[in-house]
Amino acid sequence: MGLASVFELGNAYLLLVLIICFSLSFVAAIYQRSKYLYLVVLIIFAGFGMMRYSNWHDAPRDLLLEQQIGESVVIIGVINDEPDIRENSTRLLVSVRSLSTKDADVSVFGRMQISVTRYPAYEYGDLIRVKGKLIHPEKFVEDDGRVFDYPAYLAVEGVHYQIPFPAVELVGQNEGNAILATLFVVKHQFLDVLGSLFPEPENALLGGLLLGGKQSLGTEWQDIFRRAGIVHIVVLSGYNMTIVSEWLVAMFRFLGFYGSLSIGSVGIVLFALMTGAGATVLRAAIMAIIALLARATGRTYTMGRALLVAGVCMVLQNPSILAFDPSFQLSFLASIGLIFVSPVIEVHTILFKRFPVWREVFVSTLATQMMVLPLLLYQTGMFSLVSLPVNMLVLPLIPFTMLFGFIAGVVGIVFPVLGGLVALPAHALLSWILFTARASAQIPYAAVSLPISVLSVFILYVTFSIYLWRAHVSFRSAGRAGVLPLPPSSSTYDKK
């Protein structure tokens, strides 16, 4: 969580802190106190970050819309994102164009979320007239008693208003980006074909694997996957992107270093495009590609800096993602796990030496789970005791499931008669994944409630950092170059 979001300091106080820090850094430089200089520089950058967040948080909103909070309004806007279809409702993100008053339609700006019934269905680019009560999003208490900052969560995507279940009238169509509209059409056609080839919940699972949507699974199966510790395979984040990209490289390494690396990178890009290339997906894709390059080349020091630069640029563009975007947080941590933790685990593990593919999935899974576990415990309050063995049973099948499922969908579009036959391998794999998830979730104490505080998260990550630093020192003393490089004897990505 960002410092500015915790302390809510004004710019005047932050400016005073920066002036003091600049003065201290000048004194430290004169007296050559390098250790203190590093600390002061760190505080300076933290201060600039807090100012950036403060400026973003205090960005002006439309005054006319703010004056209508709590009132019944008539608004005209465009659906500027793919509708989020839930079990009993659909959530639409609308870019507001005008507000209807007694005298005329007045131009306004803002982004709002509206909840509607599932039917009639609306599409990206629809121009709609909405009549209902305009409100600000509100915080709510979760089942475990913690308060969820829903306004901050929506603000990540620039949403500051809601109209729950208004009267909606379709005014026009095709008002959105033509490229995105085409991608959404292709996606929906593909999902329709999958629906004709696979029964539920296999269809929902395959759609989640290929296109990253967990809502279609329903709450029951989401809870099962969460207890089994594999809900990440259908969550739209770099958490599953990084694992799948690693497997793509491992599967196609017979094409050589550059060939396998290209396949992994292209796979991530195609995934991002198929899901509509939204901001969340693009952030996750960037993280996954950086982690892939680091693991494939062994240049973890260079890739670590690249990951840091990419993260800083994303946070500068939208500082709220650092504190309120779980997708960015998990993607960043999963990438850190693959870049820095995987080599340490790979050096010390003695498992699966004769099975390099199993060794890779064990190392990758353990590394990413170690890095995301504290944050997941804070966010969900649930710890899956069966997560590691279930991931070992499921993750090796994910690339094949996606491959066979994708082929079945394409064949089903071109040759509908053959689609059912081609879908048999994917059907078998999906059945195994669902069976494994349900069976493991039914084990007594498969998942335990273990909510932790922000302080606990901080302590755990500090402990991880100290351990990684000690491992780095150990590697350097052994004559290894760079920061936590992959040992040549154990790396599966050899340029030769």
C-alpha positions in Angstrom: 0.0 0.0 0.0 1.4 3.4 -1.0 2.6 5.8 1.8 0.5 8.7 0.5 -2.6 6.6 0.6 -1.9 5.8 4.3 -0.9 9.2 5.6 -3.0 11.4 3.3 -0.5 14.3 3.6 -0.9 17.5 1.8 1.5 18.8 -0.8 2.7 21.6 1.5 3.9 19.0 4.1 5.4 16.8 1.4 7.3 19.8 0.0 8.7 20.6 3.4 9.9 17.1 3.8 11.6 17.2 0.4 13.3 20.5 1.2 14.7 19.0 4.5 15.8 15.9 2.7 17.6 17.9 0.0 19.4 19.8 2.7 20.4 16.6 4.5 21.7 15.1 1.3 23.8 18.2 0.6 25.3 17.9 4.1 25.9 14.1 3.7 27.6 14.7 0.4 29.9 17.3 1.9 30.9 14.9 4.7 31.0 11.9 2.4 28.5 9.9 4.4 27.4 7.7 1.6 25.2 5.4 3.7 23.2 8.4 4.9 23.1 9.8 1.4 21.5 6.7 0.0 18.8 6.8 2.8 18.1 10.5 2.1 17.9 9.9 -1.7 15.4 7.1 -1.0 13.3 9.4 1.2 13.4 12.0 -1.6 12.1 9.6 -4.2 9.4 8.4 -1.7 8.4 12.0 -1.2 8.1 12.6 -5.0 6.0 9.5 -5.2 3.7 10.7 -2.5 3.3 14.1 -4.2 2.5 12.3 -7.5 -0.2 10.2 -5.7 -1.5 13.3 -4.0 -1.8 15.2 -7.3 -3.6 12.2 -8.9 -5.9 11.8 -5.9 -6.9 15.5 -5.9 -7.4 15.7 -9.7 -10.4 17.8 -10.5 -13.7 16.1 -11.2 -16.7 17.4 -13.1 -18.3 20.0 -10.8 -21.8 19.6 -12.4 -21.7 15.8 -11.8 -20.5 16.3 -8.2 -23.5 18.6 -7.6 -25.9 15.9 -8.7 -24.7 13.3 -6.2 -27.7 11.7 -4.5 -30.1 13.0 -7.1 -31.9 11.3 -10.0 -30.1 12.2 -13.2 -30.4 11.5 -17.0 -27.0 10.8 -18.5 -25.8 10.0 -22.0 -22.6 8.0 -22.4 -20.7 5.3 -24.3 -19.9 1.9 -22.9 -16.1 2.0 -23.2 -15.1 -1.4 -21.9 -16.3 -5.0 -22.3 -19.4 -5.7 -20.2 -18.6 -7.6 -17.0 -21.3 -10.3 -17.0 -21.9 -11.8 -13.6 -24.3 -14.6 -12.4 -27.3 -12.3 -11.8 -26.3 -8.9 -13.3 -24.0 -7.1 -15.7 -21.6 -4.2 -14.8 -21.0 -1.6 -17.5 -18.3 1.1 -17.5 -19.6 4.2 -19.2 -17.8 7.2 -20.4 -20.2 10.1 -19.7 -20.8 12.6 -22.6 -23.6 14.8 -21.4 -26.0 15.4 -18.6 -29.6 16.2 -19.4 -31.1 19.1 -17.5 -34.5 20.9 -17.8 -33.1 23.4 -20.3 -30.6 21.4 -22.4 -28.0 18.6 -22.5 -24.8 19.9 -20.9 -21.4 18.4 -21.7 -19.7 16.7 -18.8 -16.8 14.3 -18.3 -16.3 11.4 -16.0 -16.4 7.6 -15.9 -19.1 5.6 -14.1 -20.1 2.1 -13.4 -23.7 1.1 -13.8 -25.3 -2.2 -12.8 -28.0 -3.7 -15.1 -29.8 -6.9 -15.5 -28.2 -9.5 -17.8 -30.9 -9.0 -20.4 -31.2 -7.1 -22.6 -27.5 -7.4 -23.4 -25.3 -4.4 -24.2 -22.0 -4.3 -26.1 -18.9 -2.3 -26.2 -19.4 1.0 -28.1 -23.1 1.2 -27.4 -24.4 4.8 -26.8 -27.0 4.7 -24.0 -29.2 7.0 -22.1 -29.2 6.2 -18.4 -31.7 7.5 -15.8 -31.2 6.7 -12.1 -29.7 7.9 -8.8 -26.1 9.1 -9.1 -23.9 8.1 -6.2 -20.2 7.8 -5.2 -18.9 4.2 -4.6 -18.8 3.3 -0.9 -16.5 1.1 1.2 -18.0 -2.2 2.4 -17.2 -4.8 5.1 -16.0 -8.2 3.8 -17.0 -11.5 5.3 -13.8 -11.6 7.5 -14.6 -8.2 9.0 -12.1 -6.2 6.9 -13.2 -3.0 5.2 -12.7 -3.0 1.4 -11.9 0.3 -0.1 -14.1 0.0 -3.2 -13.9 3.6 -4.2 -10.1 3.4 -4.5 -10.4 0.1 -6.3 -12.7 1.6 -9.0 -10.6 4.8 -9.1 -7.7 2.7 -10.6 -9.7 2.7 -13.8 -10.9 6.3 -13.4 -14.4 5.4 -12.1 -15.8 7.8 -9.5 -19.5 7.4 -9.9 -22.2 4.7 -9.9 -25.8 4.3 -10.9 -27.2 1.0 -9.5 -29.8 -0.6 -11.8 -31.0 2.5 -13.7 -33.4 2.7 -16.6 -31.3 2.2 -19.7 -32.2 3.1 -23.3 -30.1 2.2 -26.3 -29.4 5.4 -28.4 -26.7 4.3 -30.8 -24.0 1.8 -31.6 -20.4 1.5 -32.8 -19.3 4.6 -30.9 -16.1 2.9 -29.5 -12.7 2.0 -30.9 -13.1 0.0 -34.1 -10.1 -2.3 -33.4 -11.2 -3.1 -29.8 -14.8 -3.7 -31.1 -13.5 -6.2 -33.7 -11.4 -8.0 -31.0 -14.4 -8.3 -28.8 -16.6 -9.6 -31.6 -13.9 -12.3 -32.4 -13.6 -13.2 -28.7 -17.4 -13.6 -28.3 -17.7 -15.7 -31.5 -14.9 -17.9 -30.2 -16.5 -18.3 -26.8 -19.8 -19.2 -28.5 -18.1 -22.0 -30.4 -16.4 -23.3 -27.2 -19.9 -23.3 -25.6 -21.2 -25.6 -28.3 -18.2 -28.0 -27.9 -17.8 -28.2 -24.1 -20.4 -28.6 -21.3 -20.3 -26.5 -18.2 -18.2 -26.0 -16.2 -15.6 -27.2 -18.7 -16.6 -24.4 -21.1 -16.3 -21.7 -18.3 -12.9 -23.1 -17.2 -11.5 -23.2 -20.8 -12.8 -19.7 -21.4 -11.1 -18.5 -18.3 -7.8 -20.2 -19.2 -7.8 -18.8 -22.7 -9.3 -15.4 -22.1 -8.7 -14.8 -18.4 -12.2 -14.4 -17.0 -13.0 -16.1 -13.7 -16.6 -14.7 -13.2 -18.0 -17.2 -15.7 -17.0 -20.1 -13.4 -19.6 -19.0 -10.9 -19.1 -18.5 -7.1 -19.2 -22.2 -6.3 -16.3 -23.2 -8.6 -14.4 -20.0 -7.7 -14.5 -21.1 -4.1 -13.3 -24.6 -5.0 -10.4 -23.2 -7.0 -9.5 -20.8 -4.2 -9.4 -23.6 -1.6 -7.3 -25.7 -4.0 -4.9 -22.8 -4.5 -5.3 -22.7 -8.3 -7.7 -19.8 -8.8 -4.7 -17.9 -10.3 -5.0 -19.9 -13.6 -8.2 -18.1 -14.5 -7.4 -14.7 -12.9 -6.5 -11.9 -15.4 -3.0 -11.1 -14.2 0.6 -11.9 -14.8 0.4 -14.6 -12.1 -0.8 -17.1 -14.7 0.9 -15.4 -17.7 4.3 -15.9 -16.3 3.8 -19.6 -15.6 2.2 -20.3 -19.0 5.0 -18.3 -20.8 7.6 -20.4 -19.0 5.9 -23.6 -20.2 5.7 -22.3 -23.7 9.4 -21.7 -23.8 10.1 -25.1 -22.2 7.8 -26.9 -24.7 9.4 -25.2 -27.8 13.0 -25.2 -26.7 13.7 -27.7 -29.6 13.4 -24.6 -31.8 16.4 -23.1 -30.2 16.9 -20.3 -27.8 15.5 -17.5 -29.9 12.7 -19.6 -31.3 11.4 -20.7 -27.9 11.7 -17.2 -26.5 9.8 -15.8 -29.5 7.0 -18.4 -29.0 6.7 -17.4 -25.3 6.6 -13.7 -26.0 4.1 -14.1 -28.9 1.9 -16.2 -26.7 1.7 -13.4 -24.1 0.9 -10.8 -26.7 -1.8 -12.9 -28.3 -3.3 -13.5 -24.9 -3.4 -9.8 -24.2 -5.0 -9.1 -27.6 -7.7 -11.8 -27.2 -8.7 -10.3 -23.8 -9.1 -6.9 -25.4 -5.7 -5.4 -24.5 -7.1 -3.5 -21.5 -4.8 -1.6 -19.2 -4.8 -4.3 -16.6 -3.9 -7.0 -19.1 -1.2 -4.9 -20.7 0.4 -4.3 -17.3 0.4 -8.0 -16.6 1.7 -8.8 -20.1 4.7 -6.4 -19.6 5.6 -8.0 -16.3 5.3 -11.5 -17.8 7.5 -10.7 -20.8 10.2 -9.1 -18.6 10.2 -12.1 -16.3 10.4 -14.5 -19.3 13.4 -12.6 -20.8 15.1 -12.7 -17.4 14.7 -16.5 -17.0 15.5 -17.3 -20.6 18.7 -15.3 -20.8 19.9 -15.7 -17.2 20.6 -12.0 -17.0 18.5 -11.4 -13.9 20.4 -8.3 -12.9 19.6 -6.5 -16.2 16.0 -7.8 -16.2 15.6 -6.9 -12.5 16.4 -3.3 -13.4 14.1 -3.5 -16.4 11.3 -4.7 -14.2 11.9 -1.9 -11.8 11.9 0.7 -14.6 8.7 -0.8 -16.0 7.0 -0.7 -12.6 8.1 2.8 -11.9 6.8 4.0 -15.3 3.4 2.3 -14.7 3.1 3.8 -11.2 4.0 7.3 -12.5 1.3 7.0 -15.1 -1.3 5.8 -12.6 0.0 5.8 -8.9 -3.2 4.2 -7.6 -2.1 0.8 -9.0 0.6 0.4 -6.4 -1.9 0.4 -3.6 -5.2 -0.6 -5.1 -4.7 -2.8 -8.1 -4.3 -6.5 -7.1 -3.5 -7.5 -10.7 -0.5 -5.2 -10.8 0.7 -6.2 -7.4 0.5 -9.9 -8.1 2.0 -9.5 -11.5 5.0 -7.6 -10.2 5.6 -10.0 -7.3 5.2 -13.0 -9.5 7.8 -11.6 -11.9 10.2 -10.9 -9.0 9.7 -14.5 -7.9 10.7 -15.8 -11.3 13.6 -13.4 -11.8 15.2 -13.5 -8.3 13.8 -16.4 -6.3 13.7 -19.2 -9.0 17.5 -19.3 -9.3 18.0 -19.7 -5.6 15.4 -22.5 -5.4 16.9 -24.2 -8.4 20.4 -24.2 -6.9 19.3 -25.8 -3.7 16.5 -28.2 -4.8 17.4 -31.9 -5.3 14.0 -32.8 -6.7 13.2 -33.9 -10.2 16.8 -33.8 -11.5 15.9 -36.4 -14.1 12.7 -34.7 -15.1 13.7 -31.1 -16.2 10.1 -30.1 -17.2 8.8 -31.1 -13.8 11.7 -29.4 -12.2 10.9 -26.2 -14.0 7.3 -26.2 -13.0 8.2 -27.0 -9.4 10.8 -24.2 -9.2 8.5 -21.7 -11.0 5.5 -22.5 -8.9 7.3 -22.4 -5.6 9.1 -19.2 -6.5 6.0 -17.3 -7.5 3.9 -18.6 -4.6 6.5 -17.6 -2.1 6.4 -14.0 -3.4 2.7 -13.6 -3.7 1.7 -15.6 -0.6 1.9 -12.7 2.0 -0.1 -10.4 -0.3 -2.7 -13.1 -1.0 -3.1 -13.8 2.7 -3.7 -10.1 3.3 -6.1 -9.8 0.4 -8.1 -13.1 0.9 -7.3 -14.2 4.4 -7.1 -17.8 3.1 -4.1 -20.2 3.0 -4.4 -23.3 0.8 -2.4 -26.2 2.4 -2.8 -28.3 -0.8 -1.7 -25.5 -3.2 1.7 -26.8 -4.0 0.8 -30.4 -4.8 -2.3 -29.4 -6.7 -0.3 -26.9 -8.8 2.2 -29.7 -9.5 -0.7 -31.9 -10.8 -2.5 -29.1 -12.7 0.1 -26.6 -14.1 1.9 -29.1 -16.4 -1.4 -29.6 -18.2 -2.3 -26.0 -18.6 -0.4 -25.3 -21.8 -1.7 -28.5 -23.4 -5.2 -27.7 -22.3 -5.0 -24.2 -23.8 -3.4 -25.5 -26.9 -6.0 -28.3 -27.5 -8.8 -26.0 -26.5 -7.7 -23.3 -28.9 -7.3 -25.8 -31.7 -10.8 -27.2 -31.0 -12.3 -23.7 -31.1 -10.6 -22.8 -34.4 -11.6 -26.2 -36.0 -15.1 -25.7 -34.6 -15.4 -22.4 -36.4 -14.1 -23.7 -39.8 -15.3 -27.3 -39.6 -18.2 -27.5 -37.1 -18.7 -31.3 -37.7 -15.1 -32.1 -36.7 -15.0 -29.7 -33.7 -16.4 -32.3 -31.2 -13.8 -34.9 -32.2 -10.9 -32.5 -32.0 -12.2 -31.3 -28.6 -11.8 -34.7 -26.9 -8.2 -34.2 -25.7 -9.1 -30.8 -24.2 -12.2 -32.3 -22.7 -10.2 -35.0 -20.9 -7.7 -32.5 -19.6 -10.4 -30.1 -18.4 -12.2 -33.0 -16.6 -8.9 -33.9 -14.8 -8.4 -30.3 -13.7 -11.9 -30.0 -12.4 -11.7 -33.4 -10.6 -8.4 -32.5 -9.0 -9.7 -29.1 -7.8 -12.9 -30.5 -6.3 -11.2 -33.5 -4.7 -8.4 -31.5 -3.2 -10.9 -28.8 -2.0 -12.9 -31.4 -0.1 -9.9 -32.6 1.9 -10.3 -31.5 5.6 -8.4 -28.4 6.3 -7.4 -28.0 2.6 -7.6 -24.3 3.2 -7.4 -22.5 6.5 -8.4 -18.9 7.4 -5.2 -17.0 8.0 -5.8 -13.3 7.7 -2.7 -11.1 8.3 -2.1 -7.4 8.8 -0.2 -4.9 6.7 2.6 -5.0 9.3 2.8 -8.8 8.9 3.0 -8.4 5.1 5.8 -5.9 5.6 7.8 -8.2 7.9 7.5 -11.2 5.6 8.7 -9.3 2.6 11.6 -7.7 4.5 12.5 -11.3 5.6 12.4 -12.4 2.0 14.5 -9.5 0.9 17.2 -10.2 3.5 17.3 -13.9 2.5 17.7 -13.0 -1.2 20.4 -10.5 -0.3 22.3 -13.1 1.6 21.9 -15.5 -1.3 23.2 -12.8 -3.6 26.3 -12.3 -1.4 26.8 -16.1 -1.3 26.7 -16.3 -5.1 29.2 -13.4 -5.5 31.6 -15.0 -3.0 31.4 -18.2 -5.1 32.5 -16.3 -8.1 29.2 -16.0 -9.9 28.5 -12.9 -11.9 25.3 -10.7 -11.7 22.5 -10.8 -9.3 21.3 -14.3 -8.6 22.1 -15.7 -12.1 20.9 -19.1 -13.1 23.6 -21.7 -12.7 24.6 -22.9 -16.2 24.4 -26.6 -15.2 20.7 -26.3 -14.2 19.3 -23.9 -16.7 17.0 -25.3 -19.3 17.5 -22.4 -21.6 20.8 -22.8 -23.3 21.7 -20.7 -26.3 23.8 -23.5 -27.7 
